[in-house]
């Protein structure tokens, strides 16, 4: 991506690339960020491209993954990225919503994070439906995922969603240029591009 610079912790991003392996990571570990930034050698250029690919997807997923409340203590959203960034993104949303369990996933896998009192708990499960059912049971939620005397969290969070996604002021050309179709699908946006609201079932039905 234009304008990106190789970060000091580039090995972290490289490790999340779908084509990265231990041998490649060990080789890159002998380099510094400045080496990758300035080198014109094919191997270094490839490493830099891989790092930027992961950084770009991380940036887009943080901006465009949409979450829905399940009761007052669980946030969940569809997620199927190209690279191995699932745990990183799940932790990101958990830190932003301390005390709330965050579940990201699709029909075959799910990732769960909870950030509380400076500590983060993580889990990697099967399909998102199964993980949500397990959470509902553990948290004693009702059939629709809500608890008795819950506050109007859906209304509160809809304001948050609207502030991030507003069809009336979107620039479709710019959006498509910076958010390729495959990334829209990864974040579940193909489901909600023509809606102002998204319901939990929209995400759960996608495999």
Secondary structure, DSSP 4 states (H G I P E B T S, - for coil): -TT----TTHHHHHHTSTT--HHHHHHHTTS-HHHHHH--SHHHHHHHHHHHHHHHHHHHHHHH---EEETTTEEEEE---SSS-HHHHHHHHHHHTTTSEEEEE-SS-EEEEEEETTEEEEEEES-HHHHHHHHHHHTT--TTS--TT---HHHHHHHHHHHH--GGG--HHHHHHHS-HHHHHHTTGGGTTT-S---HHHHHT--
